[in-house]
Amino acid sequence: MKIRDVMTKELIKSNPDSELEDAMKIMITKGIRRLVVGDLLGIVTVRDLVYGWLEGKKAG
């Protein structure tokens, strides 16, 4: 079996300047746990968003 046999082909992207809340809304609406950021700048996960939000609350 190859990676191409199990990979997701329809990528959902987010802008790197988007707010955490907007990324979370996209994930909830689309029923996904990961978003591609920009043109493959990186990947953000639900866990990344939760910890990023919590860190922001601690700093603010």
N, CA, C and O atoms as a Tripos MOL2 file, in Angstrom:
@<TRIPOS>MOLECULE
protein
  240   239    60     0     0
PROTEIN
NO_CHARGES

@<TRIPOS>ATOM
      1 N           0.8510   -1.1770    0.0000 N.3       1 MET1
      2 CA          0.0000    0.0000    0.0000 C.3       1 MET1
      3 C           0.8970    1.2410    0.0000 C.2       1 MET1
      4 O           1.9410    1.2650    0.6530 O.2       1 MET1
      5 N           0.4880    2.2400   -0.7200 N.am      2 LYS2
      6 CA          1.2390    3.4940   -0.8430 C.3       2 LYS2
      7 C           0.5210    4.6050   -0.0780 C.2       2 LYS2
      8 O          -0.6800    4.5240    0.1800 O.2       2 LYS2
      9 N           1.2740    5.6380    0.2750 N.am      3 ILE3
     10 CA          0.6880    6.7990    0.9590 C.3       3 ILE3
     11 C          -0.4420    7.3880    0.1300 C.2       3 ILE3
     12 O          -1.4750    7.7750    0.6760 O.2       3 ILE3
     13 N          -0.2580    7.4590   -1.1820 N.am      4 ARG4
     14 CA         -1.2790    8.0390   -2.0570 C.3       4 ARG4
     15 C          -2.6180    7.3060   -1.9610 C.2       4 ARG4
     16 O          -3.6620    7.8620   -2.3020 O.2       4 ARG4
     17 N          -2.5820    6.0540   -1.4940 N.am      5 ASP5
     18 CA         -3.8070    5.2710   -1.3620 C.3       5 ASP5
     19 C          -4.6570    5.7080   -0.1680 C.2       5 ASP5
     20 O          -5.8570    5.4370   -0.1320 O.2       5 ASP5
     21 N          -4.0500    6.3750    0.8010 N.am      6 VAL6
     22 CA         -4.7880    6.7560    2.0010 C.3       6 VAL6
     23 C          -4.8010    8.2630    2.2700 C.2       6 VAL6
     24 O          -5.4840    8.7210    3.1860 O.2       6 VAL6
     25 N          -4.0490    9.0370    1.4770 N.am      7 MET7
     26 CA         -3.9500   10.4770    1.7360 C.3       7 MET7
     27 C          -5.2350   11.2010    1.3580 C.2       7 MET7
     28 O          -6.0230   10.7250    0.5420 O.2       7 MET7
     29 N          -5.4210   12.3520    1.9670 N.am      8 THR8
     30 CA         -6.5360   13.2290    1.6250 C.3       8 THR8
     31 C          -6.1480   14.0420    0.4100 C.2       8 THR8
     32 O          -5.0750   14.6440    0.3760 O.2       8 THR8
     33 N          -7.0050   14.0610   -0.5760 N.am      9 LYS9
     34 CA         -6.6810   14.7530   -1.8200 C.3       9 LYS9
     35 C          -7.2870   16.1520   -1.8890 C.2       9 LYS9
     36 O          -6.7670   17.0170   -2.5940 O.2       9 LYS9
     37 N          -8.3670   16.3770   -1.1720 N.am     10 GLU10
     38 CA         -9.0140   17.6910   -1.1610 C.3      10 GLU10
     39 C          -8.5570   18.4420    0.0770 C.2      10 GLU10
     40 O          -9.1280   18.2800    1.1560 O.2      10 GLU10
     41 N          -7.5290   19.2620   -0.0780 N.am     11 LEU11
     42 CA         -6.9820   20.0040    1.0430 C.3      11 LEU11
     43 C          -7.8000   21.2530    1.3280 C.2      11 LEU11
     44 O          -8.2390   21.9520    0.4150 O.2      11 LEU11
     45 N          -7.9930   21.5150    2.5990 N.am     12 ILE12
     46 CA         -8.6710   22.7340    3.0220 C.3      12 ILE12
     47 C          -7.6090   23.6250    3.6430 C.2      12 ILE12
     48 O          -6.9030   23.2210    4.5680 O.2      12 ILE12
     49 N          -7.5040   24.8510    3.1200 N.am     13 LYS13
     50 CA         -6.4280   25.7510    3.5270 C.3      13 LYS13
     51 C          -6.9430   26.8900    4.3800 C.2      13 LYS13
     52 O          -8.1190   27.2510    4.3370 O.2      13 LYS13
     53 N          -6.0300   27.4430    5.1550 N.am     14 SER14
     54 CA         -6.3040   28.6150    5.9780 C.3      14 SER14
     55 C          -5.1890   29.6310    5.7460 C.2      14 SER14
     56 O          -4.0550   29.2620    5.4390 O.2      14 SER14
     57 N          -5.5120   30.8760    5.8930 N.am     15 ASN15
     58 CA         -4.5410   31.9540    5.7720 C.3      15 ASN15
     59 C          -3.6930   31.9980    7.0410 C.2      15 ASN15
     60 O          -4.2430   31.8660    8.1340 O.2      15 ASN15
     61 N          -2.3770   32.1790    6.9380 N.am     16 PRO16
     62 CA         -1.5460   32.2190    8.1480 C.3      16 PRO16
     63 C          -1.8780   33.3770    9.0860 C.2      16 PRO16
     64 O          -1.5190   33.3420   10.2630 O.2      16 PRO16
     65 N          -2.5600   34.3970    8.5770 N.am     17 ASP17
     66 CA         -2.9410   35.5440    9.4090 C.3      17 ASP17
     67 C          -4.3440   35.4160    9.9930 C.2      17 ASP17
     68 O          -4.8280   36.3430   10.6440 O.2      17 ASP17
     69 N          -5.0020   34.2830    9.7710 N.am     18 SER18
     70 CA         -6.3470   34.0680   10.2980 C.3      18 SER18
     71 C          -6.3200   33.9520   11.8200 C.2      18 SER18
     72 O          -5.3140   33.5570   12.4090 O.2      18 SER18
     73 N          -7.4260   34.2980   12.4340 N.am     19 GLU19
     74 CA         -7.5860   34.1460   13.8850 C.3      19 GLU19
     75 C          -7.7890   32.6690   14.2160 C.2      19 GLU19
     76 O          -8.3170   31.9120   13.4020 O.2      19 GLU19
     77 N          -7.3680   32.2660   15.4110 N.am     20 LEU20
     78 CA         -7.5470   30.8810   15.8500 C.3      20 LEU20
     79 C          -9.0140   30.4660   15.7820 C.2      20 LEU20
     80 O          -9.3330   29.3520   15.3680 O.2      20 LEU20
     81 N          -9.8930   31.3630   16.1880 N.am     21 GLU21
     82 CA        -11.3310   31.0610   16.1890 C.3      21 GLU21
     83 C         -11.8310   30.7430   14.7830 C.2      21 GLU21
     84 O         -12.6500   29.8420   14.6070 O.2      21 GLU21
     85 N         -11.3470   31.4710   13.7850 N.am     22 ASP22
     86 CA        -11.7720   31.2170   12.4050 C.3      22 ASP22
     87 C         -11.3140   29.8420   11.9280 C.2      22 ASP22
     88 O         -12.0610   29.1310   11.2550 O.2      22 ASP22
     89 N         -10.0830   29.4700   12.2800 N.am     23 ALA23
     90 CA         -9.5750   28.1490   11.9000 C.3      23 ALA23
     91 C         -10.4000   27.0510   12.5650 C.2      23 ALA23
     92 O         -10.7200   26.0430   11.9340 O.2      23 ALA23
     93 N         -10.7440   27.2440   13.8320 N.am     24 MET24
     94 CA        -11.5480   26.2560   14.5470 C.3      24 MET24
     95 C         -12.9360   26.1230   13.9140 C.2      24 MET24
     96 O         -13.4610   25.0150   13.7990 O.2      24 MET24
     97 N         -13.5230   27.2330   13.5100 N.am     25 LYS25
     98 CA        -14.8380   27.1870   12.8520 C.3      25 LYS25
     99 C         -14.7750   26.3840   11.5600 C.2      25 LYS25
    100 O         -15.6790   25.6030   11.2630 O.2      25 LYS25
    101 N         -13.7000   26.5790   10.7890 N.am     26 ILE26
    102 CA        -13.5310   25.8170    9.5480 C.3      26 ILE26
    103 C         -13.4500   24.3300    9.8650 C.2      26 ILE26
    104 O         -14.0950   23.5160    9.2050 O.2      26 ILE26
    105 N         -12.6650   23.9750   10.8650 N.am     27 MET27
    106 CA        -12.5010   22.5680   11.2250 C.3      27 MET27
    107 C         -13.8180   21.9460   11.6730 C.2      27 MET27
    108 O         -14.1360   20.8170   11.2980 O.2      27 MET27
    109 N         -14.5780   22.6790   12.4690 N.am     28 ILE28
    110 CA        -15.8580   22.1560   12.9510 C.3      28 ILE28
    111 C         -16.8360   21.9980   11.7930 C.2      28 ILE28
    112 O         -17.5010   20.9700   11.6680 O.2      28 ILE28
    113 N         -16.9200   23.0200   10.9500 N.am     29 THR29
    114 CA        -17.8470   22.9980    9.8150 C.3      29 THR29
    115 C         -17.5300   21.8670    8.8440 C.2      29 THR29
    116 O         -18.4350   21.1930    8.3520 O.2      29 THR29
    117 N         -16.2560   21.6630    8.5720 N.am     30 LYS30
    118 CA        -15.8350   20.6530    7.5970 C.3      30 LYS30
    119 C         -15.6220   19.2700    8.2190 C.2      30 LYS30
    120 O         -15.4180   18.2920    7.5000 O.2      30 LYS30
    121 N         -15.6710   19.1860    9.5530 N.am     31 GLY31
    122 CA        -15.4760   17.8990   10.2240 C.3      31 GLY31
    123 C         -14.0560   17.3620   10.0750 C.2      31 GLY31
    124 O         -13.8460   16.1650    9.8820 O.2      31 GLY31
    125 N         -13.0840   18.2740   10.1680 N.am     32 ILE32
    126 CA        -11.6790   17.8780   10.0200 C.3      32 ILE32
    127 C         -10.8900   18.2600   11.2690 C.2      32 ILE32
    128 O         -11.3710   19.0360   12.0950 O.2      32 ILE32
    129 N          -9.6790   17.7170   11.4100 N.am     33 ARG33
    130 CA         -8.8370   18.0050   12.5700 C.3      33 ARG33
    131 C          -7.5390   18.7030   12.2030 C.2      33 ARG33
    132 O          -6.7500   19.0540   13.0810 O.2      33 ARG33
    133 N          -7.3110   18.9080   10.8970 N.am     34 ARG34
    134 CA         -6.0730   19.5570   10.4480 C.3      34 ARG34
    135 C          -6.3620   20.5040    9.2980 C.2      34 ARG34
    136 O          -7.2300   20.2460    8.4650 O.2      34 ARG34
    137 N          -5.6220   21.6040    9.2650 N.am     35 LEU35
    138 CA         -5.7220   22.5620    8.1590 C.3      35 LEU35
    139 C          -4.3370   22.8260    7.5920 C.2      35 LEU35
    140 O          -3.3660   22.9550    8.3370 O.2      35 LEU35
    141 N          -4.2510   22.9060    6.2850 N.am     36 VAL36
    142 CA         -3.0200   23.3560    5.6450 C.3      36 VAL36
    143 C          -2.9930   24.8710    5.7760 C.2      36 VAL36
    144 O          -4.0070   25.5380    5.5720 O.2      36 VAL36
    145 N          -1.8320   25.4090    6.1150 N.am     37 VAL37
    146 CA         -1.6930   26.8610    6.2820 C.3      37 VAL37
    147 C          -0.9920   27.4270    5.0540 C.2      37 VAL37
    148 O           0.1110   27.0080    4.7020 O.2      37 VAL37
    149 N          -1.6530   28.3890    4.4090 N.am     38 GLY38
    150 CA         -1.0830   29.0170    3.2150 C.3      38 GLY38
    151 C          -0.8220   28.0000    2.1260 C.2      38 GLY38
    152 O          -1.5070   26.9810    2.0340 O.2      38 GLY38
    153 N           0.1690   28.2820    1.3050 N.am     39 ASP39
    154 CA          0.5670   27.3480    0.2460 C.3      39 ASP39
    155 C           1.6090   26.3890    0.7930 C.2      39 ASP39
    156 O           2.7840   26.4520    0.4330 O.2      39 ASP39
    157 N           1.1600   25.5020    1.6650 N.am     40 LEU40
    158 CA          1.9930   24.4940    2.3190 C.3      40 LEU40
    159 C           3.0760   25.0890    3.2160 C.2      40 LEU40
    160 O           4.1900   24.5700    3.2890 O.2      40 LEU40
    161 N           2.7340   26.1860    3.8990 N.am     41 LEU41
    162 CA          3.6530   26.7550    4.8840 C.3      41 LEU41
    163 C           3.7340   25.8660    6.1190 C.2      41 LEU41
    164 O           4.7580   25.8160    6.8000 O.2      41 LEU41
    165 N           2.6280   25.1610    6.3980 N.am     42 GLY42
    166 CA          2.5820   24.2890    7.5550 C.3      42 GLY42
    167 C           1.2130   23.6640    7.6930 C.2      42 GLY42
    168 O           0.3530   23.8120    6.8250 O.2      42 GLY42
    169 N           1.0250   22.9640    8.7950 N.am     43 ILE43
    170 CA         -0.2540   22.3300    9.1180 C.3      43 ILE43
    171 C          -0.5910   22.7130   10.5460 C.2      43 ILE43
    172 O           0.2770   22.7080   11.4190 O.2      43 ILE43
    173 N          -1.8540   23.0450   10.7820 N.am     44 VAL44
    174 CA         -2.3150   23.3470   12.1320 C.3      44 VAL44
    175 C          -3.3600   22.2930   12.5140 C.2      44 VAL44
    176 O          -4.2040   21.9150   11.7010 O.2      44 VAL44
    177 N          -3.2880   21.8310   13.7560 N.am     45 THR45
    178 CA         -4.2170   20.8070   14.2320 C.3      45 THR45
    179 C          -5.1390   21.4000   15.2910 C.2      45 THR45
    180 O          -4.9020   22.4970   15.7960 O.2      45 THR45
    181 N          -6.1860   20.6620   15.6160 N.am     46 VAL46
    182 CA         -7.0940   21.0860   16.6800 C.3      46 VAL46
    183 C          -6.2980   21.2910   17.9760 C.2      46 VAL46
    184 O          -6.5150   22.2650   18.6970 O.2      46 VAL46
    185 N          -5.3980   20.3880   18.2560 N.am     47 ARG47
    186 CA         -4.5740   20.4880   19.4620 C.3      47 ARG47
    187 C          -3.7390   21.7750   19.4560 C.2      47 ARG47
    188 O          -3.6310   22.4540   20.4770 O.2      47 ARG47
    189 N          -3.1520   22.1050   18.3010 N.am     48 ASP48
    190 CA         -2.3850   23.3500   18.1790 C.3      48 ASP48
    191 C          -3.2540   24.5530   18.5280 C.2      48 ASP48
    192 O          -2.8200   25.4650   19.2320 O.2      48 ASP48
    193 N          -4.4780   24.5400   18.0290 N.am     49 LEU49
    194 CA         -5.3830   25.6690   18.2680 C.3      49 LEU49
    195 C          -5.7580   25.7730   19.7400 C.2      49 LEU49
    196 O          -5.7740   26.8690   20.3010 O.2      49 LEU49
    197 N          -6.0570   24.6510   20.3630 N.am     50 VAL50
    198 CA         -6.4420   24.6640   21.7800 C.3      50 VAL50
    199 C          -5.2930   25.1780   22.6370 C.2      50 VAL50
    200 O          -5.4880   26.0570   23.4770 O.2      50 VAL50
    201 N          -4.0930   24.6330   22.4290 N.am     51 TYR51
    202 CA         -2.9520   25.0820   23.2290 C.3      51 TYR51
    203 C          -2.5680   26.5210   22.9120 C.2      51 TYR51
    204 O          -2.1630   27.2620   23.8080 O.2      51 TYR51
    205 N          -2.6890   26.9260   21.6560 N.am     52 GLY52
    206 CA         -2.4110   28.3140   21.2930 C.3      52 GLY52
    207 C          -3.3830   29.2610   21.9670 C.2      52 GLY52
    208 O          -2.9970   30.3350   22.4280 O.2      52 GLY52
    209 N          -4.6530   28.8600   22.0240 N.am     53 TRP53
    210 CA         -5.6760   29.6830   22.6630 C.3      53 TRP53
    211 C          -5.4090   29.7810   24.1630 C.2      53 TRP53
    212 O          -5.5030   30.8590   24.7500 O.2      53 TRP53
    213 N          -5.0760   28.6460   24.7760 N.am     54 LEU54
    214 CA         -4.7860   28.6510   26.2160 C.3      54 LEU54
    215 C          -3.5770   29.4960   26.5420 C.2      54 LEU54
    216 O          -3.5870   30.2240   27.5340 O.2      54 LEU54
    217 N          -2.5360   29.4190   25.7360 N.am     55 GLU55
    218 CA         -1.3330   30.2340   25.9530 C.3      55 GLU55
    219 C          -1.6670   31.7120   25.8010 C.2      55 GLU55
    220 O          -1.1540   32.5460   26.5470 O.2      55 GLU55
    221 N          -2.5190   32.0360   24.8440 N.am     56 GLY56
    222 CA         -2.9390   33.4260   24.6540 C.3      56 GLY56
    223 C          -3.7030   33.9380   25.8590 C.2      56 GLY56
    224 O          -3.5490   35.0970   26.2440 O.2      56 GLY56
    225 N          -4.5190   33.0980   26.4530 N.am     57 LYS57
    226 CA         -5.2800   33.4780   27.6530 C.3      57 LYS57
    227 C          -4.3370   33.7360   28.8250 C.2      57 LYS57
    228 O          -4.5560   34.6650   29.6020 O.2      57 LYS57
    229 N          -3.2870   32.9200   28.9570 N.am     58 LYS58
    230 CA         -2.3280   33.0940   30.0490 C.3      58 LYS58
    231 C          -1.5460   34.3990   29.8920 C.2      58 LYS58
    232 O          -1.2730   35.0890   30.8740 O.2      58 LYS58
    233 N          -1.1870   34.7310   28.6420 N.am     59 ALA59
    234 CA         -0.3830   35.9180   28.3700 C.3      59 ALA59
    235 C          -1.2240   37.1850   28.4860 C.2      59 ALA59
    236 O          -0.7150   38.2350   28.8770 O.2      59 ALA59
    237 N          -2.5000   37.0910   28.1500 N.am     60 GLY60
    238 CA         -3.3620   38.2770   28.0970 C.3      60 GLY60
    239 C          -4.0060   38.5240   29.3860 C.2      60 GLY60
    240 O          -4.7670   39.4820   29.5220 O.2      60 GLY60
@<TRIPOS>BOND
     1     1     2 1
     2     2     3 1
     3     3     4 2
     4     3     5 am
     5     5     6 1
     6     6     7 1
     7     7     8 2
     8     7     9 am
     9     9    10 1
    10    10    11 1
    11    11    12 2
    12    11    13 am
    13    13    14 1
    14    14    15 1
    15    15    16 2
    16    15    17 am
    17    17    18 1
    18    18    19 1
    19    19    20 2
    20    19    21 am
    21    21    22 1
    22    22    23 1
    23    23    24 2
    24    23    25 am
    25    25    26 1
    26    26    27 1
    27    27    28 2
    28    27    29 am
    29    29    30 1
    30    30    31 1
    31    31    32 2
    32    31    33 am
    33    33    34 1
    34    34    35 1
    35    35    36 2
    36    35    37 am
    37    37    38 1
    38    38    39 1
    39    39    40 2
    40    39    41 am
    41    41    42 1
    42    42    43 1
    43    43    44 2
    44    43    45 am
    45    45    46 1
    46    46    47 1
    47    47    48 2
    48    47    49 am
    49    49    50 1
    50    50    51 1
    51    51    52 2
    52    51    53 am
    53    53    54 1
    54    54    55 1
    55    55    56 2
    56    55    57 am
    57    57    58 1
    58    58    59 1
    59    59    60 2
    60    59    61 am
    61    61    62 1
    62    62    63 1
    63    63    64 2
    64    63    65 am
    65    65    66 1
    66    66    67 1
    67    67    68 2
    68    67    69 am
    69    69    70 1
    70    70    71 1
    71    71    72 2
    72    71    73 am
    73    73    74 1
    74    74    75 1
    75    75    76 2
    76    75    77 am
    77    77    78 1
    78    78    79 1
    79    79    80 2
    80    79    81 am
    81    81    82 1
    82    82    83 1
    83    83    84 2
    84    83    85 am
    85    85    86 1
    86    86    87 1
    87    87    88 2
    88    87    89 am
    89    89    90 1
    90    90    91 1
    91    91    92 2
    92    91    93 am
    93    93    94 1
    94    94    95 1
    95    95    96 2
    96    95    97 am
    97    97    98 1
    98    98    99 1
    99    99   100 2
   100    99   101 am
   101   101   102 1
   102   102   103 1
   103   103   104 2
   104   103   105 am
   105   105   106 1
   106   106   107 1
   107   107   108 2
   108   107   109 am
   109   109   110 1
   110   110   111 1
   111   111   112 2
   112   111   113 am
   113   113   114 1
   114   114   115 1
   115   115   116 2
   116   115   117 am
   117   117   118 1
   118   118   119 1
   119   119   120 2
   120   119   121 am
   121   121   122 1
   122   122   123 1
   123   123   124 2
   124   123   125 am
   125   125   126 1
   126   126   127 1
   127   127   128 2
   128   127   129 am
   129   129   130 1
   130   130   131 1
   131   131   132 2
   132   131   133 am
   133   133   134 1
   134   134   135 1
   135   135   136 2
   136   135   137 am
   137   137   138 1
   138   138   139 1
   139   139   140 2
   140   139   141 am
   141   141   142 1
   142   142   143 1
   143   143   144 2
   144   143   145 am
   145   145   146 1
   146   146   147 1
   147   147   148 2
   148   147   149 am
   149   149   150 1
   150   150   151 1
   151   151   152 2
   152   151   153 am
   153   153   154 1
   154   154   155 1
   155   155   156 2
   156   155   157 am
   157   157   158 1
   158   158   159 1
   159   159   160 2
   160   159   161 am
   161   161   162 1
   162   162   163 1
   163   163   164 2
   164   163   165 am
   165   165   166 1
   166   166   167 1
   167   167   168 2
   168   167   169 am
   169   169   170 1
   170   170   171 1
   171   171   172 2
   172   171   173 am
   173   173   174 1
   174   174   175 1
   175   175   176 2
   176   175   177 am
   177   177   178 1
   178   178   179 1
   179   179   180 2
   180   179   181 am
   181   181   182 1
   182   182   183 1
   183   183   184 2
   184   183   185 am
   185   185   186 1
   186   186   187 1
   187   187   188 2
   188   187   189 am
   189   189   190 1
   190   190   191 1
   191   191   192 2
   192   191   193 am
   193   193   194 1
   194   194   195 1
   195   195   196 2
   196   195   197 am
   197   197   198 1
   198   198   199 1
   199   199   200 2
   200   199   201 am
   201   201   202 1
   202   202   203 1
   203   203   204 2
   204   203   205 am
   205   205   206 1
   206   206   207 1
   207   207   208 2
   208   207   209 am
   209   209   210 1
   210   210   211 1
   211   211   212 2
   212   211   213 am
   213   213   214 1
   214   214   215 1
   215   215   216 2
   216   215   217 am
   217   217   218 1
   218   218   219 1
   219   219   220 2
   220   219   221 am
   221   221   222 1
   222   222   223 1
   223   223   224 2
   224   223   225 am
   225   225   226 1
   226   226   227 1
   227   227   228 2
   228   227   229 am
   229   229   230 1
   230   230   231 1
   231   231   232 2
   232   231   233 am
   233   233   234 1
   234   234   235 1
   235   235   236 2
   236   235   237 am
   237   237   238 1
   238   238   239 1
   239   239   240 2
@<TRIPOS>SUBSTRUCTURE
     1 MET1         2 RESIDUE 1 A MET
     2 LYS2         6 RESIDUE 1 A LYS
     3 ILE3        10 RESIDUE 1 A ILE
     4 ARG4        14 RESIDUE 1 A ARG
     5 ASP5        18 RESIDUE 1 A ASP
     6 VAL6        22 RESIDUE 1 A VAL
     7 MET7        26 RESIDUE 1 A MET
     8 THR8        30 RESIDUE 1 A THR
     9 LYS9        34 RESIDUE 1 A LYS
    10 GLU10       38 RESIDUE 1 A GLU
    11 LEU11       42 RESIDUE 1 A LEU
    12 ILE12       46 RESIDUE 1 A ILE
    13 LYS13       50 RESIDUE 1 A LYS
    14 SER14       54 RESIDUE 1 A SER
    15 ASN15       58 RESIDUE 1 A ASN
    16 PRO16       62 RESIDUE 1 A PRO
    17 ASP17       66 RESIDUE 1 A ASP
    18 SER18       70 RESIDUE 1 A SER
    19 GLU19       74 RESIDUE 1 A GLU
    20 LEU20       78 RESIDUE 1 A LEU
    21 GLU21       82 RESIDUE 1 A GLU
    22 ASP22       86 RESIDUE 1 A ASP
    23 ALA23       90 RESIDUE 1 A ALA
    24 MET24       94 RESIDUE 1 A MET
    25 LYS25       98 RESIDUE 1 A LYS
    26 ILE26      102 RESIDUE 1 A ILE
    27 MET27      106 RESIDUE 1 A MET
    28 ILE28      110 RESIDUE 1 A ILE
    29 THR29      114 RESIDUE 1 A THR
    30 LYS30      118 RESIDUE 1 A LYS
    31 GLY31      122 RESIDUE 1 A GLY
    32 ILE32      126 RESIDUE 1 A ILE
    33 ARG33      130 RESIDUE 1 A ARG
    34 ARG34      134 RESIDUE 1 A ARG
    35 LEU35      138 RESIDUE 1 A LEU
    36 VAL36      142 RESIDUE 1 A VAL
    37 VAL37      146 RESIDUE 1 A VAL
    38 GLY38      150 RESIDUE 1 A GLY
    39 ASP39      154 RESIDUE 1 A ASP
    40 LEU40      158 RESIDUE 1 A LEU
    41 LEU41      162 RESIDUE 1 A LEU
    42 GLY42      166 RESIDUE 1 A GLY
    43 ILE43      170 RESIDUE 1 A ILE
    44 VAL44      174 RESIDUE 1 A VAL
    45 THR45      178 RESIDUE 1 A THR
    46 VAL46      182 RESIDUE 1 A VAL
    47 ARG47      186 RESIDUE 1 A ARG
    48 ASP48      190 RESIDUE 1 A ASP
    49 LEU49      194 RESIDUE 1 A LEU
    50 VAL50      198 RESIDUE 1 A VAL
    51 TYR51      202 RESIDUE 1 A TYR
    52 GLY52      206 RESIDUE 1 A GLY
    53 TRP53      210 RESIDUE 1 A TRP
    54 LEU54      214 RESIDUE 1 A LEU
    55 GLU55      218 RESIDUE 1 A GLU
    56 GLY56      222 RESIDUE 1 A GLY
    57 LYS57      226 RESIDUE 1 A LYS
    58 LYS58      230 RESIDUE 1 A LYS
    59 ALA59      234 RESIDUE 1 A ALA
    60 GLY60      238 RESIDUE 1 A GLY
